[in-house]
Amino acid sequence: MNLGRVVGNVVVSAKDEGLNGFPLLLVQPLTAYGEPKGQPIIVLDRIGVGPGETVMMETSREAAFALRHPLVPTDCSIVGKVDSMHLAPRRKPRGG
């Protein structure tokens, strides 16, 4: 499971029939501390979130298992919305 922040919508002119009814969103992956990690990715939204919201994403084959039909062609699906996070402070490296 990965964290991400919704940064935009994706509009397509045609998509696989199994994806009908599911919006596609542009999501910036995040580290555990909420910092951007890598490039934004296109994610299937199965719960209904909006721009700026922090989400939990499932990737790989497990992304399709979260949907009504496990053969839906997706590599990443939103499976939860993060309301709040409480993190321990970062530890300083030893020997430094």
Summary of the structure (lengths in Angstrom):
residues: 96
radius of gyration: 15.2
end to end distance: 31.9
largest distance: 56.1
contacts: 234
relative contact order: 0.25
helix: 7%
strand: 35%
